[in-house]
Amino acid sequence: MDAGYIQGFRDKIHKRVQRLKSLDHLSFHGGLKQFWSFIDRQPILVGILEDLACKHIKLKTDINNSFDIAIQANDSTFFYNCINHNDEIKHAATVYFILKKCIDSEREDIEQQVGRLCIGSGNLDLGLNKFKSLFIEPIYYYIDEQLDDQKVILYLIRRYKHKCEWFKREVLFEIWKKNTGKGERLLASKLYEYFHDQGIDFSIEPWSICGKPDLVISQENGISLIADAKIFDPETSRGKDYIAKGFNQVYQYTLEFNQPFGYLIIYKVCDKDLKFNLKHQTQTTQFIVFGNKTIFITVIDIFTHEQPASKRGIIKPIEITEKDLIKIIENE
């Protein structure tokens, strides 16, 4: 997945949102169901929204228990309280839970009724317009911002990969050679330093329930970015199985911290070629979608070859498949 892919993905969502907003009261409810059907077919979007829901379990329960009662009682107070949150993330979660209740409803006019109660007006047309602005736009903005955050992080990781391979290869490889016992940790610290230089505030958590996450970046919106750095050197114990363990760690961290995305950074310190054979192939960053979590994989080649590429001959790559990476998770 690269910036172009994400932008194309965002464009698809934008077009569907604009179409949904243009529908009148006769077709809106069916259009909303179609729109959400598209959302449900996109694991990345499902992951974003599931993690939003996980952070507000009590809020979900409260809305599920009160929604139908409020509709039947024409309780505008309930909906007024729902749409007035100082917490932006909590507001997004509220919007999501109410949207789900509307989508599951058999009433064709449910969105008009909700909008009408939100503004305390008996006008159903105004109610539908208010519903669009209070519920469709906020959930769209939330999803769009989440995707934009990932585009920025992927851009920074791609720049870091180029910096390492183009300008810091010898320096980084020497760090690894001098202390292979601590080399992985030392190379990971270079990644942290780079993020710091880019102005990203972060904290490195010493422990988690699952183990030691290499990096947990606390962003302003309260989202944590999970990344782990691993060495690839099949001549030692850091071959396919080691990379699979690293993938499993990142996946477990995304579960533990309720995050839809994780990043596996691999430093290749050997003369072997490394190839990932995954379902999702793009120009720059490969990724795996598993259990509605998206794990991005970046390989940084810091091995210093004695001969130029033209004299090395053909090197048969070591292939890592999606099955190789998820086998540990499936066994657990």
C-alpha positions in Angstrom: 0.0 0.0 0.0 1.4 3.4 -0.9 0.3 7.0 -0.9 -1.3 6.6 -4.4 -3.3 3.6 -3.3 -4.5 5.3 -0.1 -5.5 8.4 -2.2 -7.4 6.2 -4.6 -9.1 4.5 -1.7 -10.1 7.9 -0.2 -11.5 9.0 -3.6 -13.7 6.0 -3.7 -15.2 6.7 -0.3 -15.6 10.4 -1.1 -17.6 9.7 -4.3 -19.9 7.3 -2.4 -20.4 9.9 0.4 -21.3 12.6 -2.1 -23.8 10.3 -3.8 -25.3 9.4 -0.5 -25.7 13.0 0.5 -27.5 13.8 -2.7 -30.3 11.2 -2.1 -33.8 12.3 -1.0 -36.0 10.8 1.7 -37.4 8.2 -0.7 -34.0 6.5 -1.4 -31.7 7.5 1.4 -32.3 4.6 3.7 -31.5 2.1 0.9 -28.6 4.2 -0.2 -27.2 4.2 3.4 -27.4 0.4 3.4 -25.5 0.2 0.1 -22.9 2.6 1.3 -22.3 0.6 4.5 -22.2 -2.6 2.4 -19.2 -1.1 0.7 -17.6 -0.2 4.1 -18.1 -3.8 5.3 -16.3 -5.2 2.3 -13.1 -3.1 3.1 -11.1 -4.8 5.9 -9.1 -1.7 6.4 -12.2 0.4 7.1 -13.7 -2.4 9.2 -10.5 -2.4 11.3 -10.6 1.4 11.8 -14.3 1.3 13.0 -13.9 -1.8 15.1 -11.1 -0.3 17.0 -13.1 2.9 17.5 -15.9 0.7 18.9 -13.5 -1.2 21.2 -12.5 2.0 22.9 -16.1 2.9 23.8 -17.9 -0.4 24.8 -20.0 1.3 27.5 -21.1 4.0 25.1 -22.2 1.3 22.6 -24.2 -0.5 25.2 -25.9 2.7 26.4 -26.9 3.7 22.8 -28.1 0.2 21.9 -30.2 0.1 25.1 -31.7 3.6 24.6 -32.0 4.2 20.9 -35.3 2.4 20.1 -36.9 3.7 23.3 -35.9 7.3 22.4 -37.4 6.9 18.9 -40.7 5.6 20.2 -40.9 8.3 22.9 -39.8 11.1 20.5 -37.1 11.9 23.0 -35.1 14.7 21.6 -33.0 15.1 24.8 -31.3 11.7 24.2 -30.2 12.6 20.7 -29.2 16.1 21.7 -26.9 14.6 24.3 -25.6 12.1 21.8 -24.4 14.8 19.3 -22.9 17.1 21.9 -19.5 15.8 23.0 -16.4 17.7 23.8 -14.3 14.7 23.0 -13.9 14.3 19.2 -13.1 10.6 19.3 -16.1 9.9 21.6 -18.3 11.9 19.2 -17.1 9.8 16.3 -17.9 6.6 18.2 -21.4 8.0 19.0 -22.0 8.7 15.4 -20.9 5.3 14.4 -23.2 3.5 16.9 -26.2 5.5 15.8 -25.5 4.9 12.2 -25.4 1.2 12.8 -28.7 1.3 14.6 -30.2 3.2 11.6 -28.8 0.7 9.1 -30.2 -2.2 11.0 -33.7 -0.5 11.3 -36.6 -1.7 9.2 -38.0 1.9 9.2 -37.4 3.6 5.8 -37.7 7.0 7.5 -35.5 6.3 10.5 -32.8 8.8 9.4 -35.4 11.5 9.0 -36.7 10.8 12.5 -33.3 10.8 14.1 -32.4 14.1 12.4 -35.8 15.6 13.4 -35.2 14.7 17.0 -31.7 16.1 16.9 -33.0 19.6 15.9 -36.2 19.4 17.8 -38.2 20.1 14.7 -41.2 18.3 13.1 -40.0 18.9 9.6 -38.8 15.6 8.1 -37.0 17.1 5.2 -34.9 19.3 7.5 -34.4 16.2 9.7 -32.8 14.3 6.8 -30.5 17.2 5.9 -29.5 17.4 9.6 -28.9 13.7 9.7 -26.5 14.0 6.8 -24.5 16.8 8.4 -24.5 15.3 11.9 -23.8 11.6 11.1 -22.6 11.0 7.5 -20.1 13.8 7.4 -18.4 13.2 10.8 -17.9 9.4 10.2 -16.5 10.2 6.7 -14.1 12.8 8.2 -13.0 10.4 10.9 -12.2 7.6 8.4 -10.5 10.0 6.0 -8.3 11.4 8.8 -7.3 7.9 9.8 -6.3 7.0 6.3 -4.4 10.3 6.0 -2.4 9.5 9.1 -1.4 6.2 7.6 -0.3 7.9 4.4 2.0 10.2 6.3 3.5 7.4 8.3 4.1 5.3 5.2 5.7 8.3 3.5 8.1 8.8 6.4 9.0 5.1 6.5 9.6 5.0 2.7 11.9 8.1 3.1 13.7 6.4 5.9 14.2 3.2 3.8 15.7 5.3 1.0 17.9 7.3 3.4 19.3 4.0 4.9 19.9 2.3 1.5 21.3 5.3 -0.3 23.3 7.2 2.3 23.7 5.2 5.5 24.1 1.6 4.3 27.8 1.2 5.4 27.3 3.0 8.7 24.3 0.9 9.7 25.8 -2.4 8.5 29.0 -1.6 10.6 26.8 -1.0 13.7 25.3 -4.5 13.1 28.6 -6.2 12.5 30.3 -4.8 15.6 27.6 -6.0 18.0 25.2 -8.6 16.6 23.9 -9.3 20.0 22.5 -5.8 20.5 22.5 -4.9 16.8 18.8 -5.2 16.3 18.1 -2.8 19.2 20.8 -0.4 18.0 19.3 -0.3 14.5 15.8 0.2 15.9 17.1 3.2 17.9 18.1 4.8 14.5 14.5 4.4 13.4 13.3 6.2 16.6 15.9 8.9 16.1 14.5 9.5 12.5 10.9 9.8 13.7 12.1 12.2 16.4 13.9 14.3 13.7 10.6 14.4 11.7 8.9 16.1 14.6 6.8 13.1 15.8 6.4 13.0 19.5 6.6 9.4 20.8 7.2 7.3 23.8 8.9 3.9 23.9 7.0 1.6 26.2 9.2 -0.6 28.3 6.6 -3.4 28.7 3.3 -4.5 27.4 1.1 -7.5 28.2 2.5 -9.4 25.2 6.1 -8.4 25.5 8.2 -5.5 24.5 6.8 -3.3 21.7 9.7 -1.6 19.9 7.8 1.6 19.4 4.5 3.1 20.5 4.0 6.6 19.2 1.5 8.7 21.0 -0.2 11.1 18.6 -2.4 14.1 19.4 -5.6 12.3 18.5 -4.8 9.6 21.1 -3.9 6.9 18.6 -0.9 4.8 19.1 1.3 3.6 16.3 2.7 0.1 16.7 6.0 -0.7 15.0 8.6 -3.4 15.5 12.1 -3.7 14.0 13.6 -7.1 13.1 16.8 -8.4 11.6 16.7 -10.8 8.6 19.8 -13.1 8.4 18.9 -16.7 7.5 22.5 -17.9 8.1 21.7 -17.3 11.8 18.5 -17.9 13.7 16.9 -14.8 12.1 15.3 -16.4 9.0 11.7 -17.0 8.0 10.5 -18.1 11.4 12.1 -15.1 13.1 10.3 -12.7 10.7 7.0 -14.6 11.3 7.5 -14.1 15.1 8.0 -10.4 14.5 4.8 -10.3 12.4 3.0 -12.1 15.2 4.3 -9.6 17.7 3.1 -6.6 15.8 -0.3 -8.2 15.3 -0.6 -9.0 19.0 0.3 -5.4 19.8 -2.5 -4.1 17.5 -4.9 -6.2 19.4 -3.6 -5.2 22.8 -3.6 -1.5 22.0 -6.8 -1.6 20.0 -5.2 -0.2 16.8 -6.1 -1.0 13.2 -2.6 -0.7 11.8 0.9 -2.0 12.6 4.3 -1.7 11.0 7.0 -4.4 10.7 10.4 -2.9 9.7 13.0 -5.5 8.5 16.7 -4.8 8.3 18.3 -7.2 5.8 21.9 -7.8 6.8 22.8 -10.6 4.4 23.6 -11.1 0.7 20.4 -13.1 0.2 17.5 -11.6 -1.6 14.2 -11.4 0.3 10.9 -11.5 -1.4 7.4 -11.4 0.1 4.7 -13.2 -1.8 1.5 -11.6 -0.4 -2.0 -11.1 -1.6 -1.7 -7.4 -1.5 1.0 -6.3 -3.9 1.7 -2.6 -4.5 4.6 -0.5 -5.8 6.2 0.5 -2.5 4.8 -1.0 0.7 3.4 -4.4 1.0 0.9 -5.3 3.6 -1.3 -8.1 5.1 -4.9 -7.7 6.2 -5.6 -10.3 8.9 -8.4 -10.2 11.5 -9.3 -6.7 10.3 -5.8 -5.6 11.2 -3.5 -4.2 8.5 0.2 -4.8 9.0 2.6 -3.0 6.7 6.0 -4.5 5.9 9.1 -2.6 4.8 12.4 -4.2 4.1 15.6 -2.1 4.4 18.6 -3.6 2.7 21.8 -2.4 4.6 24.1 -5.3 3.5 27.3 -4.0 1.9 28.2 -6.0 -1.2 31.9 -6.4 -2.2 31.0 -6.6 -5.8 28.7 -4.3 -7.9 25.3 -5.6 -8.9 26.4 -6.3 -12.4 29.0 -8.9 -11.2 27.0 -10.7 -8.5 25.1 -13.0 -10.8 21.5 -14.2 -10.2 20.6 -14.6 -6.6 17.6 -16.9 -5.9 15.4 -15.0 -3.5 14.2 -16.3 -0.2 10.4 -16.1 -0.4 8.1 -15.5 2.6 4.5 -16.1 1.9 1.4 -14.8 3.8 0.9 -18.4 5.1 4.5 -18.3 6.6 3.6 -15.1 8.5 0.2 -16.0 9.9 0.9 -19.6 10.8 1.9 -18.7 14.4 -1.3 -16.7 14.9 -3.5 -19.5 13.5 -1.8 -22.1 15.6 -2.4 -19.9 18.7 
